Amino acid sequence: QVQVVESGGGLVQPGGSLRLSCAASGTIFRVDAMGWYRQVPGSQRELVATVVFNGSTTYEDSVKGRFTISRGNAKKTVYLQMNSLRPEDTATYYCNVRALSPLGVRDHWGQGTQVTVSS
């Protein structure tokens, strides 16, 4: 079984920074991609940033130039550095790990971490 745990959320003023962390554990044969999504109540979960096995990254347009996704050396960790935060970045942020485990290739989700941008 694969477990995904996020950390690093909190309350920050507009213009501030936060760094989210995500670690996957369990029986993982291969990590194909890791990413961050966010969701506000009443809305669909949306992609924020992803990094695939070869290191290629993608970003949602509104976070380009402000957020940076990176992988840890163990390749089972991923970070999201968020700078110049705006009130509209307020959401619950979820880590997604697409990995090969004994159950096959599946998406695994963390429990979410709250980010609130407010003065």
N, C-alpha and C positions, 0 to 999 in steps of 0.2 A: 504494500500500500504506500502511496505517495502522499506526503504531507507538505503543505505550503504555508509558510508563516511570514506575515508582513510585520514591519515595525517602522516607527519614525514619524507617524502623523502627529498632528497637534494644532494649536492655535498660533497664527502668525499674522503680523500686520501686513497690509498691502506694501508691496515692494520687498518684502522679506524673502527668506529662503528656508527650505526644508529639504532633508534627504531621506527618502524612503528606502528601506531595505527589504529584501525578500530572499528566503532560503528554502530550498526544496530538499527533502530528505526521504529515505525509504529505499526500496529496491528500484533503482533507476539505471537502465542500461544505456540510455542515450537521451540527451536533452536536445530537442529540435528547435525550440524557440522559447523565449521568455518575454513577458510583456506586462505592461501596466494598463489597466482600464479604470474608468471612474464612472460613478453613478450618483445622481441626485434623486431624491424622492420624486416619483411620478414620471421619471424619464428612463429611457433605455440606457443600459451600460454602453459606454463608448470607449473606443480605443484611444489611448494617450500616446503610447510608444511601445515599440517592440524591437527585439534584437534576435536574429536567427543564428543558426549554428556557425555560419561563416563570418559572423560579426556585423553583417549588414543591419542597419537600423532604419526604422520608419517612425515618423512623428505625425500626430494630428496637427493641422495647420496652425491652430491658435497657440500651440506650445513651442513651435519651432523657434529656435534662438533663445529660449528661456529654460527649457527642460533638456536634460541630458540623461540618456539611459546607458548603463554600462554593466558589464558582467564581471563577477569576481573571478579570481584565478581558478577556483575549483569548478567553474562553469555551472555550478548549481545554485549560484547566488546572482542576484541582479539588483541594481540600484537605480533610483530615479532622483537625480539632483534637480531640484525645482528652484529657480531663481526668478526674481521680479514677479512674485506671486500677485495675483489679482483676485478680487472678491469672487469673480466668476469661476475661479479654480476650486472653489469650495465644493467638496464632494467626498464620498467614500471611495478610496482608491483600493483596487483589487489587483493582486498579482496573479498572473496566469502562467502556467508552465505546461508546455506541450512536450510530453516525454514518452519514451518507450519503457514500459514496465512489463512484468509478467502478464499483465492483462492486455497488452498491446499498446498502440499509440493512442494516448488520450490527453485531453485538456484537464488540468488540475487547477483548482482555485483556492486562494487563501480566504481568510475570514473577513478581510477588509480592514483598512485603517482610515480613520477620519482625518481629513485636512480641512481646516476652517481658516479662511483668510478674511480678517475683519479688524477694523480699528476700534 
